[in-house]
């Protein structure tokens, strides 16, 4: 073998080795770039899934008690903001419940009703449970409230306290005992002879539409017993609900509350959900007082 041929083969081997080394460098670089990209994507995914980056829901609704109503159901609930503070309490009932309510009240009664406990998460509000009462022929006074309607009582007392309310003897005396003026919204007046067992005495706004020549559709009352304000009461006719009209009304508020440090509503809402086929009556705009 000639020296020239040996040198040529040696050069070829060195050139091949150099090319292989360069190839390995590029291969490693490609692997490095690929690995870096994978790590970057993984980091972004992790960051997106990190609790710090998951947006907390603005509000959530906690359901309380659900009971039969007519051929449907009704349920109580509280709505909380992202900090767990209440923004609304309400009752929601199905369309077929409204359509199948009795046309006549039970013997000796004005209507039918159910009581729904609010969930524990409503404890920051002033309210403990909701009484939903339907009066097929309405009630007194005649030519004002004597049409089929609901009384939605949002009670600030327990069911046990409510059961103890009577309209006779000492119970009647307590029912007629009025709260201090600052605890009653300005302008509201106590309705004479309006003490009802398991409810208390009723207060109305003389400026209400139904008391000024207009038909009764919706109104807002308060109730008291033994010198305390014990319930807030939207009253809504069956015919108004059947119109499926959504409304929000501001509530006339007292100057102060006997129980400070609780959340109280500033408005009430009546609405219909066509998709769910449900009605809702709610106290909203909760404010810490």
C-alpha positions in Angstrom: 0.0 0.0 0.0 1.4 3.4 -0.9 2.0 6.2 1.5 -0.4 8.4 -0.5 -3.2 5.8 -0.1 -2.7 5.5 3.7 -2.8 9.2 4.1 -6.0 9.4 2.1 -7.7 6.7 4.2 -6.5 8.4 7.4 -7.9 11.7 6.2 -11.3 10.1 5.3 -11.5 8.5 8.8 -10.7 11.9 10.5 -13.3 13.6 8.3 -15.9 11.0 9.1 -15.2 11.3 12.8 -15.5 15.1 12.6 -18.8 14.9 10.7 -20.2 12.4 13.3 -19.0 14.7 16.1 -20.8 17.7 14.5 -23.9 15.5 14.0 -23.9 14.6 17.6 -23.6 18.3 18.6 -26.7 19.1 16.4 -28.6 16.1 17.7 -27.9 17.2 21.3 -28.9 20.7 20.5 -32.2 19.5 19.0 -32.8 17.4 22.0 -32.1 20.3 24.3 -34.4 22.6 22.4 -37.2 20.0 22.4 -36.7 19.4 26.2 -36.7 23.2 26.8 -40.0 23.5 24.9 -41.6 20.6 26.8 -40.5 22.2 30.1 -41.9 25.6 29.1 -45.2 24.2 28.0 -45.4 22.1 31.2 -44.7 25.2 33.3 -47.4 27.1 31.6 -49.9 24.3 32.1 -48.9 24.1 35.8 -49.2 27.8 36.2 -52.7 27.8 34.7 -53.7 25.0 37.0 -52.2 26.6 40.1 -54.8 27.6 42.7 -53.4 31.2 42.6 -54.4 31.4 38.9 -57.8 29.7 39.1 -60.4 32.5 39.2 -62.8 32.0 42.1 -66.5 32.1 41.0 -68.0 35.5 41.6 -71.1 33.9 43.3 -72.4 30.5 44.3 -75.8 29.4 45.4 -76.4 27.1 48.4 -79.8 25.3 48.5 -81.5 24.9 51.8 -84.7 22.9 52.2 -86.8 21.5 49.3 -90.5 20.5 49.8 -93.5 19.5 47.6 -95.7 22.4 46.5 -98.8 21.4 44.5 -97.6 19.0 41.9 -94.1 20.6 41.9 -91.5 21.6 44.5 -90.2 24.7 46.2 -86.7 25.3 47.7 -85.0 27.9 49.7 -81.5 29.1 49.0 -78.8 31.7 49.8 -76.4 33.2 47.3 -72.8 34.0 48.5 -70.1 36.1 47.0 -66.5 34.8 46.5 -65.7 35.8 50.2 -68.6 33.8 51.5 -70.8 36.8 52.3 -74.5 36.6 51.5 -75.8 38.7 48.6 -79.4 37.2 48.4 -81.8 34.8 50.0 -84.9 33.5 48.2 -87.3 30.8 47.3 -87.6 29.1 43.9 -90.6 27.0 42.8 -91.5 25.1 39.7 -94.0 26.2 37.2 -96.2 23.1 37.6 -96.4 23.9 41.4 -98.1 27.2 40.5 -100.4 25.6 38.0 -101.6 22.9 40.5 -102.3 24.8 43.7 -105.7 24.3 45.2 -108.5 26.6 44.1 -110.1 26.4 47.5 -108.5 26.7 50.9 -108.8 24.0 53.6 -111.8 24.2 55.9 -111.3 27.0 58.5 -108.2 28.4 56.8 -107.4 31.2 54.3 -104.9 29.1 52.4 -102.1 26.5 52.3 -98.5 27.0 53.2 -95.1 25.4 53.7 -92.0 26.4 55.7 -88.5 26.2 54.3 -85.4 26.4 56.4 -82.6 28.4 55.0 -79.1 26.7 54.7 -76.6 27.3 57.5 -74.6 29.5 55.1 -77.3 32.1 55.5 -76.4 32.7 59.1 -74.8 36.0 58.4 -78.2 37.4 57.2 -81.0 38.4 59.5 -83.2 35.5 58.2 -83.7 32.0 59.4 -86.5 30.5 57.4 -89.1 31.3 54.7 -92.9 30.8 55.0 -94.6 30.4 51.6 -98.4 30.8 52.0 -100.9 30.7 49.1 -104.4 32.2 49.6 -106.7 31.1 46.8 -109.2 33.9 47.6 -106.8 36.3 49.2 -107.6 37.9 52.6 -108.6 41.2 54.1 -109.0 44.0 53.4 -111.6 43.3 50.8 -111.3 44.9 47.4 -107.5 45.2 47.9 -105.9 41.9 48.9 -108.9 39.6 48.2 -107.5 38.0 45.1 -105.4 34.8 44.8 -101.9 35.6 45.9 -98.8 34.4 47.8 -97.4 35.8 51.0 -93.7 35.2 51.1 -92.7 35.6 54.8 -88.9 35.9 55.3 -88.7 35.3 59.1 -86.0 36.7 61.4 -87.0 34.3 64.1 -86.8 30.5 64.5 -89.7 28.2 63.6 -90.0 27.3 67.3 -90.5 31.1 68.1 -92.9 31.4 65.3 -95.0 28.4 66.5 -95.4 30.1 69.9 -97.1 33.2 68.4 -100.8 33.4 69.2 -103.5 36.0 68.6 -105.2 35.5 71.9 -104.6 36.6 75.5 -101.0 37.5 76.2 -100.2 36.6 72.6 -102.5 39.3 71.4 -100.9 41.8 73.7 -97.5 40.9 72.4 -98.7 41.0 68.8 -99.9 44.6 69.3 -96.7 45.8 71.0 -95.0 48.0 68.5 -91.2 48.2 67.9 -89.4 51.5 68.4 -89.8 53.9 65.6 -86.3 53.6 64.3 -86.9 49.9 63.6 -89.8 50.5 61.3 -89.4 52.0 57.8 -90.5 55.6 57.7 -94.1 55.9 56.6 -95.1 52.3 57.3 -98.2 52.0 59.5 -99.5 49.1 61.6 -102.6 47.5 60.3 -105.3 47.4 63.0 -106.4 43.9 64.1 -103.8 42.3 61.9 -102.2 39.9 64.5 -102.2 36.4 63.0 -101.3 33.2 64.8 -97.8 32.0 63.8 -97.1 35.3 62.0 -97.6 38.4 64.1 -98.8 41.9 63.3 -98.6 43.4 59.9 -97.2 46.8 58.6 -98.0 48.3 55.3 -96.8 51.3 53.2 -99.7 53.7 52.6 -98.0 54.8 49.4 -98.3 51.3 48.0 -99.9 51.2 44.5 -102.8 48.9 45.7 -103.7 51.4 48.4 -103.9 54.3 45.9 -106.5 53.1 43.4 -104.3 50.7 41.4 -104.8 46.9 41.1 -102.8 44.8 43.5 -100.0 42.9 41.8 -96.9 43.1 44.1 -96.3 44.9 47.4 -94.0 44.7 50.4 -94.9 44.4 54.0 -93.2 44.0 57.4 -94.3 42.1 60.5 -93.7 42.5 64.2 -94.3 40.6 67.4 -93.5 41.6 71.0 -91.9 44.9 70.0 -89.6 43.3 67.4 -89.5 43.3 63.6 -89.7 39.6 62.8 -90.4 39.3 59.1 -90.2 40.9 55.7 -93.0 40.0 53.2 -93.3 40.3 49.5 -96.9 39.7 48.5 -97.4 38.7 44.9 -100.6 37.8 43.1 -100.9 34.5 41.2 -102.0 36.3 38.1 -98.8 38.5 38.1 -96.6 35.4 38.4 -98.5 33.8 35.5 -97.5 36.8 33.3 -93.8 35.7 33.8 -92.7 39.3 34.2 -89.3 40.0 35.9 -89.3 43.0 38.3 -87.0 44.4 40.9 -88.3 46.8 43.6 -86.3 48.8 46.1 -87.3 48.2 49.8 -88.0 51.1 52.1 -85.6 50.5 55.0 -85.7 51.3 58.7 -83.1 53.7 60.1 -81.6 50.9 62.2 -82.0 47.3 63.1 -82.5 45.7 66.4 -79.9 43.1 65.5 -76.9 44.9 64.1 -74.0 43.2 62.4 -76.2 41.2 60.1 -76.9 41.4 56.3 -80.2 43.0 55.3 -81.7 43.4 51.8 -82.2 46.6 49.9 -84.4 45.2 47.2 -86.6 42.3 46.2 -86.9 40.5 42.9 -89.6 38.5 41.2 -88.4 36.6 38.1 -89.2 33.7 35.8 -86.7 31.3 34.3 -88.0 30.0 31.0 -85.3 27.4 30.5 -85.8 25.9 34.0 -89.5 26.6 34.1 -89.2 28.1 37.6 -90.3 31.2 39.5 -88.1 32.9 42.0 -88.8 35.5 44.7 -85.7 36.8 46.4 -84.4 39.5 48.8 -81.3 40.9 47.2 -78.7 43.6 47.5 -77.7 42.4 51.0 -75.8 45.0 53.0 -74.1 44.7 56.4 -75.9 46.9 58.9 
